[in-house]
Amino acid sequence: MNQITDRRAKKTRLAIKNAYIDLIEKYTDDQITVVMITQYADVNRATFYDHFSNKSDLLEEILCDVRDGLKEEILTPFKEKNAIKINTLTPTTVRIFEYIEKHKKAFHALYIGHPVFKQQMEELFFEIFSKDIRMELQSEIGEVDYEMFLHYQTSATLGLIFFWIKNNFHSATYMMEQLTILSNTKVINLVSGSG
């Protein structure tokens, strides 16, 4: 394939993906048809099928793009450093929020339109922090079960990210600061609300 044809194919694939993402924000997935996608992308059905076998194949590629891109962003700072202190804003946190903000349309569409997206994000974070990056933990009151902590931390981090997506992407800088603050906050007491 020559360079011009390759560029055209990439442009067409991107147009189809963007059309699907735009449609997810307006319709349920059951309402979206290949015909709708092709009309929105301004391509014919044969062109769609040259690139994707069906709508599920298209969705899987979009999910893969998002997951792979986010994973790359999380791991990039570790190419330069073996360890990163978390008591300040970390390069990993910055890269996560900047990547999501750059691709916020896709993240929002997948968040509202595909429940499997949340599960795949959880699996991605769990995989990264159990295989690629290990957190060094310290507790003053007992031994920490790493796997349990990983589930706890993943749920908290993704909870904040999903809150951000659901609430139309407040400032990424603010969210980065909040994640850093929340990750370093120690609960001191539980106090009754009645009293």
DOTI-471288 format. One line per 8 residues: for each residue x, y, z of N, C-alpha, C, O. Coordinates in Angstrom, 2 decimals. Layout:
<atoms>
X,Y,Z,X,Y,Z,X,Y,Z,X,Y,Z ~ ...
</atoms>
This chain:
<atoms>
0.85,-1.18,0.00,0.00,0.00,0.00,0.89,1.23,0.00,1.79,1.35,0.84 ~ 0.66,2.14,-0.92,1.50,3.33,-0.95,1.07,4.32,0.13,0.03,4.17,0.76 ~ 1.93,5.32,0.32,1.72,6.26,1.43,0.41,7.05,1.30,-0.26,7.29,2.30 ~ 0.05,7.45,0.11,-1.19,8.22,-0.10,-2.41,7.36,0.20,-3.34,7.81,0.87 ~ -2.42,6.12,-0.29,-3.53,5.21,-0.01,-3.63,4.92,1.47,-4.73,4.88,2.03 ~ -2.48,4.72,2.12,-2.46,4.46,3.55,-3.03,5.64,4.33,-3.80,5.46,5.27 ~ -2.66,6.84,3.93,-3.18,8.05,4.59,-4.68,8.18,4.41,-5.41,8.55,5.33 ~ -5.15,7.88,3.20,-6.59,7.93,2.92,-7.34,6.89,3.76,-8.40,7.18,4.32
-6.79,5.69,3.85,-7.42,4.64,4.65,-7.51,5.05,6.12,-8.53,4.84,6.77 ~ -6.43,5.63,6.64,-6.45,6.09,8.04,-7.49,7.19,8.23,-8.21,7.20,9.23 ~ -7.56,8.10,7.27,-8.53,9.20,7.35,-9.96,8.66,7.31,-10.82,9.14,8.04 ~ -10.20,7.68,6.46,-11.53,7.07,6.37,-11.89,6.34,7.65,-13.00,6.49,8.16 ~ -10.96,5.55,8.18,-11.20,4.83,9.45,-11.53,5.83,10.56,-12.46,5.61,11.33 ~ -10.76,6.91,10.62,-10.99,7.93,11.65,-12.36,8.58,11.47,-13.06,8.83,12.45 ~ -12.75,8.85,10.25,-14.07,9.45,9.99,-15.18,8.51,10.45,-16.17,8.95,11.04 ~ -15.03,7.22,10.19,-16.03,6.24,10.62,-16.09,6.16,12.15,-17.17,6.14,12.73
-14.92,6.13,12.79,-14.88,6.08,14.26,-15.51,7.33,14.85,-16.32,7.24,15.78 ~ -15.15,8.49,14.33,-15.71,9.75,14.85,-17.21,9.83,14.64,-17.94,10.35,15.49 ~ -17.69,9.32,13.51,-19.13,9.31,13.25,-19.84,8.46,14.31,-20.86,8.87,14.86 ~ -19.29,7.29,14.58,-19.89,6.39,15.57,-19.89,7.04,16.96,-20.89,6.97,17.68 ~ -18.79,7.67,17.32,-18.69,8.35,18.62,-19.74,9.46,18.71,-20.41,9.60,19.73 ~ -19.87,10.25,17.65,-20.89,11.32,17.65,-22.29,10.74,17.80,-23.12,11.29,18.52 ~ -22.56,9.64,17.11,-23.89,9.03,17.17,-24.19,8.42,18.53,-25.34,8.45,18.98 ~ -23.18,7.88,19.21,-23.39,7.30,20.54,-23.91,8.36,21.51,-24.69,8.05,22.41
-23.48,9.59,21.32,-23.93,10.67,22.21,-25.38,11.09,21.93,-25.99,11.77,22.75 ~ -25.93,10.68,20.78,-27.28,11.10,20.41,-28.30,9.97,20.45,-29.49,10.20,20.64 ~ -27.82,8.73,20.26,-28.72,7.59,20.16,-28.21,6.44,21.02,-27.03,6.39,21.38 ~ -29.11,5.52,21.34,-28.66,4.30,22.01,-27.96,3.44,20.97,-28.18,3.60,19.77 ~ -27.13,2.53,21.43,-26.39,1.69,20.50,-27.32,0.86,19.63,-27.03,0.61,18.46 ~ -28.46,0.42,20.19,-29.42,-0.37,19.42,-30.03,0.44,18.27,-30.42,-0.12,17.25 ~ -30.12,1.75,18.45,-30.70,2.61,17.41,-29.70,2.90,16.28,-30.11,3.22,15.16 ~ -28.42,2.79,16.57,-27.40,3.15,15.59,-27.20,1.99,14.61,-26.99,0.85,15.01
-27.27,2.31,13.33,-27.08,1.30,12.30,-25.83,1.64,11.48,-25.30,2.75,11.55 ~ -25.37,0.67,10.73,-24.23,0.90,9.85,-24.58,1.99,8.84,-23.73,2.82,8.49 ~ -25.80,2.00,8.36,-26.24,3.03,7.41,-26.10,4.42,8.03,-25.62,5.35,7.38 ~ -26.53,4.56,9.29,-26.40,5.85,9.97,-24.93,6.27,10.08,-24.58,7.42,9.83 ~ -24.10,5.32,10.44,-22.66,5.61,10.60,-22.07,6.06,9.26,-21.32,7.04,9.21 ~ -22.40,5.35,8.20,-21.83,5.68,6.88,-22.33,7.04,6.38,-21.58,7.80,5.78 ~ -23.60,7.32,6.63,-24.14,8.62,6.22,-23.45,9.74,7.00,-23.08,10.77,6.42 ~ -23.29,9.54,8.29,-22.66,10.55,9.14,-21.19,10.75,8.77,-20.68,11.87,8.82
-20.51,9.65,8.41,-19.09,9.71,8.04,-18.89,10.11,6.59,-17.77,10.37,6.16 ~ -19.98,10.16,5.84,-19.94,10.49,4.42,-19.10,9.49,3.63,-18.26,9.85,2.80 ~ -19.35,8.21,3.91,-18.74,7.11,3.15,-19.85,6.14,2.78,-20.94,6.19,3.35 ~ -19.59,5.26,1.82,-20.62,4.29,1.48,-20.46,3.01,2.31,-19.44,2.81,2.97 ~ -21.48,2.17,2.26,-21.46,0.94,3.07,-20.30,0.03,2.71,-19.70,-0.60,3.58 ~ -19.98,-0.06,1.45,-18.87,-0.92,1.01,-17.56,-0.45,1.65,-16.73,-1.26,2.05 ~ -17.39,0.86,1.73,-16.18,1.42,2.37,-16.16,1.04,3.85,-15.11,0.66,4.38 ~ -17.31,1.14,4.52,-17.38,0.72,5.93,-16.91,-0.72,6.06,-16.07,-1.03,6.91
-17.44,-1.60,5.23,-17.12,-3.03,5.32,-15.70,-3.35,4.83,-15.17,-4.43,5.11 ~ -15.09,-2.43,4.11,-13.66,-2.59,3.78,-12.80,-2.45,5.03,-11.71,-3.02,5.13 ~ -13.31,-1.68,5.99,-12.53,-1.38,7.19,-12.96,-2.16,8.42,-12.13,-2.51,9.27 ~ -14.25,-2.45,8.52,-14.79,-3.12,9.71,-15.78,-4.20,9.28,-16.52,-4.02,8.32 ~ -15.77,-5.32,10.00,-16.69,-6.40,9.61,-18.12,-6.11,10.06,-19.07,-6.59,9.44 ~ -18.28,-5.34,11.13,-19.60,-4.97,11.63,-19.46,-3.85,12.67,-18.35,-3.39,12.93 ~ -20.56,-3.44,13.25,-20.55,-2.37,14.23,-19.79,-2.77,15.50,-19.11,-1.94,16.11 ~ -19.89,-4.03,15.89,-19.17,-4.52,17.07,-17.66,-4.45,16.87,-16.92,-4.12,17.79
-17.22,-4.76,15.67,-15.79,-4.67,15.32,-15.32,-3.22,15.44,-14.22,-2.96,15.94 ~ -16.14,-2.30,14.97,-15.83,-0.87,15.07,-15.72,-0.45,16.54,-14.77,0.22,16.93 ~ -16.71,-0.84,17.34,-16.69,-0.50,18.76,-15.44,-1.07,19.44,-14.80,-0.37,20.22 ~ -15.10,-2.31,19.14,-13.94,-2.93,19.77,-12.66,-2.18,19.42,-11.79,-2.01,20.27 ~ -12.56,-1.71,18.18,-11.36,-0.95,17.80,-11.31,0.39,18.54,-10.23,0.83,18.95 ~ -12.44,1.04,18.70,-12.48,2.32,19.43,-12.08,2.08,20.89,-11.29,2.84,21.45 ~ -12.63,1.04,21.50,-12.28,0.71,22.88,-10.79,0.40,23.00,-10.13,0.83,23.95 ~ -10.26,-0.34,22.05,-8.82,-0.68,22.03,-7.97,0.57,21.91,-6.97,0.72,22.62
-8.37,1.48,21.02,-7.62,2.73,20.85,-7.55,3.50,22.16,-6.49,3.97,22.56 ~ -8.69,3.62,22.82,-8.75,4.36,24.09,-7.90,3.68,25.16,-7.11,4.32,25.84 ~ -8.09,2.37,25.31,-7.32,1.62,26.32,-5.83,1.68,26.07,-5.04,1.97,26.97 ~ -5.43,1.40,24.82,-4.00,1.38,24.50,-3.37,2.77,24.66,-2.26,2.89,25.17 ~ -4.09,3.79,24.24,-3.58,5.15,24.39,-3.42,5.54,25.84,-2.41,6.13,26.23 ~ -4.42,5.21,26.66,-4.35,5.55,28.08,-3.23,4.77,28.77,-2.51,5.32,29.60 ~ -3.09,3.50,28.43,-2.01,2.69,29.01,-0.65,3.28,28.67,0.22,3.39,29.54 ~ -0.47,3.67,27.43,0.80,4.28,27.01,1.08,5.55,27.82,2.21,5.78,28.25
0.06,6.37,28.02,0.23,7.60,28.79,0.63,7.31,30.24,1.48,8.00,30.81 ~ 0.02,6.31,30.83,0.32,5.96,32.22,1.75,5.43,32.36,2.44,5.73,33.33 ~ 2.20,4.64,31.40,3.51,4.00,31.50,4.67,4.89,31.04,5.81,4.66,31.44 ~ 4.41,5.89,30.23,5.47,6.72,29.67,6.41,7.32,30.73,7.63,7.26,30.53 ~ 5.92,7.89,31.84,6.86,8.45,32.83,7.84,7.42,33.40,8.91,7.79,33.88 ~ 7.48,6.15,33.35,8.35,5.12,33.91,9.47,4.71,32.95,10.32,3.90,33.30 ~ 9.46,5.27,31.76,10.57,5.04,30.84,11.79,5.85,31.29,12.93,5.50,30.98 ~ 11.53,6.94,32.02,12.61,7.82,32.48,12.96,7.59,33.95,14.08,7.87,34.36
12.01,7.10,34.74,12.22,6.93,36.18,11.74,5.55,36.60,10.80,5.01,36.02 ~ 12.38,5.00,37.60,11.93,3.71,38.15,10.86,3.88,39.21,10.01,3.01,39.40 ~ 10.91,5.02,39.91,9.94,5.26,40.99,9.49,6.72,40.94,10.26,7.62,40.59 ~ 8.25,6.92,41.30,7.67,8.27,41.32,6.99,8.47,42.67,6.16,7.65,43.08 ~ 7.34,9.54,43.36,6.71,9.88,44.64,5.29,10.36,44.37,5.04,11.07,43.40 ~ 4.36,9.97,45.24,2.96,10.34,44.99,2.46,11.45,45.91,1.27,11.79,45.86 ~ 3.32,12.02,46.74,2.84,13.07,47.64,2.74,14.43,46.95,2.33,15.41,47.57 ~ 3.09,14.48,45.66,2.89,15.67,44.84,2.22,15.22,43.54,2.04,14.03,43.29
1.87,16.18,42.74,1.25,15.87,41.45,2.23,15.04,40.62,3.34,15.48,40.33 ~ 1.81,13.84,40.24,2.70,12.93,39.53,2.55,13.08,38.02,1.49,13.48,37.53 ~ 3.62,12.77,37.27,3.50,12.83,35.81,2.45,11.85,35.28,1.83,12.10,34.24 ~ 2.25,10.75,35.98,1.23,9.78,35.57,-0.16,10.40,35.67,-0.97,10.26,34.75 ~ -0.43,11.07,36.77,-1.73,11.72,36.96,-1.95,12.78,35.88,-3.03,12.86,35.29 ~ -0.93,13.58,35.63,-1.04,14.62,34.61,-1.36,13.99,33.26,-2.26,14.46,32.55 ~ -0.66,12.94,32.90,-0.84,12.31,31.59,-2.22,11.66,31.47,-2.83,11.71,30.40 ~ -2.72,11.05,32.55,-4.06,10.44,32.53,-5.10,11.50,32.19,-5.90,11.33,31.27
-5.09,12.60,32.95,-6.12,13.62,32.76,-5.96,14.38,31.45,-6.96,14.75,30.83 ~ -4.73,14.62,31.03,-4.53,15.29,29.74,-4.99,14.41,28.59,-5.59,14.89,27.63 ~ -4.71,13.10,28.68,-5.13,12.18,27.61,-6.66,12.11,27.54,-7.24,12.19,26.46 ~ -7.30,11.97,28.69,-8.76,11.90,28.70,-9.36,13.20,28.19,-10.32,13.18,27.41 ~ -8.80,14.32,28.61,-9.32,15.60,28.14,-9.15,15.74,26.63,-10.05,16.25,25.95 ~ -8.03,15.30,26.10,-7.77,15.38,24.66,-8.77,14.51,23.88,-9.13,14.83,22.75 ~ -9.20,13.40,24.48,-10.11,12.46,23.82,-11.47,12.41,24.54,-12.13,11.38,24.58 ~ -11.86,13.55,25.09,-13.05,13.56,25.95,-14.33,13.16,25.22,-15.23,12.59,25.83
-14.42,13.45,23.95,-15.62,13.07,23.21,-15.77,11.54,23.20,-16.86,11.02,23.43 ~ -14.67,10.84,22.92,-14.70,9.37,22.91,-14.98,8.83,24.31,-15.79,7.92,24.47 ~ -14.31,9.37,25.32,-14.52,8.90,26.68,-15.96,9.13,27.13,-16.57,8.26,27.75 ~ -16.51,10.29,26.80,-17.89,10.58,27.20,-18.87,9.65,26.49,-19.77,9.10,27.12 ~ -18.68,9.47,25.20,-19.58,8.60,24.42,-19.52,7.16,24.94,-20.56,6.53,25.13 ~ -18.33,6.66,25.18,-18.19,5.29,25.67,-18.75,5.16,27.09,-19.35,4.14,27.43 ~ -18.55,6.18,27.90,-19.07,6.16,29.27,-20.60,6.09,29.29,-21.18,5.30,30.04 ~ -21.25,6.92,28.46,-22.71,6.94,28.48,-23.32,5.83,27.63,-24.45,5.41,27.88
-22.59,5.36,26.62,-23.20,4.44,25.67,-22.83,2.97,25.79,-23.48,2.12,25.18 ~ -21.81,2.67,26.56,-21.34,1.28,26.62,-20.90,0.90,28.03,-19.78,1.23,28.44 ~ -21.76,0.22,28.78,-21.42,-0.19,30.14,-20.13,-1.02,30.23,-19.45,-0.99,31.25 ~ -19.80,-1.74,29.17,-18.57,-2.55,29.16,-17.33,-1.66,29.28,-16.29,-2.12,29.74 ~ -17.44,-0.40,28.89,-16.32,0.54,28.96,-15.82,0.68,30.40,-14.61,0.65,30.63 ~ -16.73,0.82,31.34,-16.32,0.99,32.75,-15.58,-0.24,33.25,-14.56,-0.13,33.93 ~ -16.08,-1.40,32.90,-15.43,-2.65,33.30,-14.05,-2.76,32.66,-13.09,-3.18,33.31 ~ -13.95,-2.39,31.40,-12.66,-2.48,30.72,-11.65,-1.49,31.29,-10.45,-1.78,31.34
-12.11,-0.33,31.71,-11.22,0.64,32.35,-10.70,0.07,33.67,-9.52,0.20,34.00 ~ -11.59,-0.55,34.42,-11.19,-1.16,35.69,-10.15,-2.26,35.44,-9.14,-2.34,36.14 ~ -10.41,-3.10,34.46,-9.46,-4.17,34.13,-8.12,-3.60,33.69,-7.07,-4.15,34.04 ~ -8.15,-2.51,32.92,-6.91,-1.88,32.47,-6.09,-1.38,33.66,-4.90,-1.67,33.74 ~ -6.72,-0.65,34.57,-5.99,-0.12,35.72,-5.46,-1.25,36.60,-4.34,-1.20,37.09 ~ -6.29,-2.27,36.78,-5.86,-3.40,37.60,-4.65,-4.09,36.95,-3.70,-4.45,37.63 ~ -4.70,-4.26,35.64,-3.58,-4.90,34.92,-2.30,-4.07,35.04,-1.23,-4.60,35.33 ~ -2.41,-2.77,34.81,-1.23,-1.90,34.86,-0.59,-1.94,36.24,0.63,-2.08,36.35
-1.41,-1.82,37.29,-0.87,-1.71,38.64,-0.63,-3.06,39.31,-0.24,-3.12,40.48 ~ -0.86,-4.14,38.58,-0.47,-5.45,39.11,0.67,-6.05,38.29,1.39,-6.92,38.78 ~ 0.84,-5.59,37.03,1.89,-6.17,36.18,2.98,-5.18,35.81,4.16,-5.51,35.87 ~ 2.59,-3.97,35.42,3.56,-3.01,34.88,4.15,-2.08,35.94,5.33,-1.74,35.89 ~ 3.33,-1.69,36.90,3.75,-0.76,37.95,3.30,-1.35,39.28,2.16,-1.80,39.41 ~ 4.18,-1.34,40.27,3.80,-1.77,41.62,3.81,-0.57,42.53,4.72,0.26,42.47 ~ 2.81,-0.47,43.37,2.77,0.59,44.36,3.50,0.10,45.61,3.26,-1.01,46.09 ~ 4.38,0.94,46.13,5.02,0.63,47.41,4.09,1.15,48.50,3.74,2.33,48.51
3.70,0.27,49.41,2.71,0.62,50.43,3.33,0.63,51.81,4.31,-0.06,52.09 ~ 2.72,1.44,52.66,3.15,1.49,54.05,1.92,1.73,54.91,1.11,2.62,54.64 ~ 1.79,0.93,55.94,0.68,1.11,56.88,1.23,1.04,58.29,2.07,0.20,58.61 ~ 0.74,1.93,59.14,1.19,1.97,60.53,0.41,1.00,61.41,0.79,0.77,62.56 ~ -0.67,0.43,60.89,-1.51,-0.40,61.77,-1.63,-1.86,61.34,-2.33,-2.63,61.99 ~ -0.96,-2.26,60.26,-1.03,-3.66,59.86,-0.56,-3.86,58.43,-0.31,-2.90,57.70 ~ -0.45,-5.12,58.05,-0.01,-5.46,56.70,-1.15,-5.23,55.71,-2.30,-5.59,55.96 ~ -0.81,-4.63,54.58,-1.80,-4.31,53.55,-1.84,-5.44,52.52,-0.81,-5.84,51.98
-3.03,-5.95,52.25,-3.24,-6.92,51.18,-3.19,-6.14,49.86,-4.08,-5.34,49.58 ~ -2.14,-6.38,49.05,-1.92,-5.58,47.84,-3.09,-5.67,46.86,-3.53,-4.65,46.34 ~ -3.58,-6.86,46.63,-4.67,-7.01,45.66,-5.92,-6.27,46.13,-6.61,-5.63,45.33 ~ -6.21,-6.35,47.42,-7.37,-5.64,47.95,-7.17,-4.12,47.84,-8.08,-3.39,47.47 ~ -5.96,-3.67,48.16,-5.66,-2.24,48.05,-5.78,-1.78,46.60,-6.29,-0.69,46.33 ~ -5.32,-2.60,45.68,-5.39,-2.27,44.26,-6.84,-2.09,43.80,-7.14,-1.17,43.05 ~ -7.72,-2.97,44.25,-9.14,-2.81,43.91,-9.70,-1.52,44.52,-10.45,-0.79,43.87 ~ -9.34,-1.26,45.76,-9.79,-0.05,46.46,-9.30,1.20,45.72,-10.09,2.11,45.46
-8.02,1.24,45.40,-7.43,2.40,44.75,-7.96,2.58,43.33,-8.23,3.71,42.90 ~ -8.12,1.48,42.61,-8.65,1.54,41.25,-10.08,2.09,41.26,-10.42,2.95,40.46 ~ -10.90,1.58,42.17,-12.28,2.06,42.26,-12.33,3.54,42.60,-13.15,4.28,42.05 ~ -11.46,3.98,43.51,-11.45,5.38,43.89,-11.00,6.27,42.73,-11.62,7.30,42.45 ~ -9.93,5.88,42.07,-9.40,6.68,40.96,-10.40,6.74,39.81,-10.68,7.81,39.27 ~ -10.92,5.58,39.42,-11.90,5.56,38.33,-13.20,6.25,38.73,-13.85,6.87,37.90 ~ -13.57,6.15,39.99,-14.75,6.87,40.48,-14.61,8.37,40.24,-15.55,9.03,39.82 ~ -13.42,8.89,40.52,-13.16,10.31,40.29,-13.16,10.63,38.79,-13.71,11.65,38.37
-12.55,9.77,37.98,-12.52,9.99,36.53,-13.94,9.93,35.96,-14.31,10.76,35.13 ~ -14.73,8.96,36.39,-16.11,8.85,35.89,-16.95,10.04,36.36,-17.81,10.51,35.62 ~ -16.73,10.52,37.58,-17.39,11.72,38.08,-17.07,12.90,37.15,-17.95,13.68,36.79 ~ -15.81,13.00,36.79,-15.34,14.08,35.90,-16.01,13.98,34.54,-16.49,14.99,34.00 ~ -16.05,12.78,33.97,-16.68,12.58,32.66,-18.17,12.91,32.74,-18.71,13.62,31.89 ~ -18.84,12.38,33.76,-20.28,12.57,33.91,-20.65,14.04,34.09,-21.73,14.47,33.68 ~ -19.76,14.80,34.70,-20.03,16.21,34.98,-19.38,17.14,33.95,-19.01,18.27,34.27 ~ -19.26,16.66,32.74,-18.82,17.47,31.60,-17.43,18.08,31.74,-17.21,19.22,31.33
-16.52,17.33,32.29,-15.10,17.66,32.24,-14.76,19.04,32.81,-14.42,19.96,32.07 ~ -14.85,19.15,34.14,-14.31,20.36,34.78,-12.85,20.48,34.37,-12.35,19.64,33.63 ~ -12.19,21.46,34.82,-10.77,21.67,34.51,-9.93,20.43,34.83,-10.01,19.88,35.93 ~ -9.13,20.01,33.87,-8.24,18.86,34.08,-7.24,19.17,35.19,-6.91,18.29,35.99 ~ -6.76,20.40,35.23,-5.79,20.79,36.27,-6.41,20.63,37.65,-5.77,20.11,38.56 ~ -7.64,21.07,37.80,-8.32,20.94,39.09,-8.48,19.47,39.48,-8.26,19.09,40.63 ~ -8.86,18.64,38.51,-9.05,17.21,38.80,-7.73,16.53,39.16,-7.70,15.66,40.03 ~ -6.65,16.92,38.50,-5.32,16.38,38.83,-4.96,16.72,40.27,-4.49,15.87,41.03
-5.20,17.98,40.63,-4.89,18.42,42.00,-5.75,17.67,43.00,-5.26,17.26,44.06 ~ -7.02,17.50,42.68,-7.92,16.81,43.60,-7.53,15.34,43.78,-7.56,14.83,44.90 ~ -7.16,14.66,42.70,-6.73,13.27,42.82,-5.50,13.18,43.70,-5.39,12.26,44.52 ~ -4.57,14.10,43.55,-3.36,14.12,44.38,-3.72,14.35,45.84,-3.22,13.66,46.73 ~ -4.58,15.32,46.09,-5.00,15.62,47.46,-5.74,14.43,48.06,-5.45,14.01,49.18 ~ -6.69,13.88,47.32,-7.48,12.76,47.84,-6.61,11.53,48.09,-6.83,10.81,49.07 ~ -5.64,11.28,47.23,-4.76,10.12,47.41,-3.88,10.25,48.64,-3.39,9.25,49.17 ~ -3.67,11.47,49.09,-2.80,11.71,50.24,-3.57,12.14,51.48,-2.96,12.58,52.46
-4.89,12.04,51.45,-5.71,12.42,52.59,-5.90,11.24,53.52,-6.19,10.13,53.08 ~ -5.75,11.49,54.79,-5.95,10.46,55.81,-7.22,10.80,56.58,-7.35,11.90,57.13 ~ -8.15,9.88,56.63,-9.38,10.09,57.40,-9.01,9.97,58.87,-8.38,8.99,59.28 ~ -9.39,10.96,59.67,-9.01,10.98,61.08,-10.11,10.39,61.96,-9.82,9.56,62.83 ~ -11.35,10.78,61.75,-12.47,10.32,62.56,-13.73,10.22,61.71,-13.83,10.86,60.66 ~ -14.67,9.43,62.18,-16.03,9.44,61.64,-16.89,10.10,62.69,-16.83,9.73,63.86 ~ -17.69,11.09,62.29,-18.49,11.87,63.24,-19.94,11.75,62.86,-20.30,11.88,61.69 ~ -20.78,11.52,63.83,-22.21,11.41,63.60,-22.75,12.67,62.97,-22.36,13.77,63.36
-23.64,12.53,62.00,-24.24,13.67,61.34,-25.27,14.37,62.20,-25.67,15.49,61.90 ~ -25.71,13.71,63.26,-26.75,14.31,64.11,-26.17,15.11,65.26,-26.90,15.67,66.08 ~ -24.88,15.15,65.31,-24.43,15.73,66.46,-23.43,16.60,66.79,-23.27,16.95,67.95
</atoms>
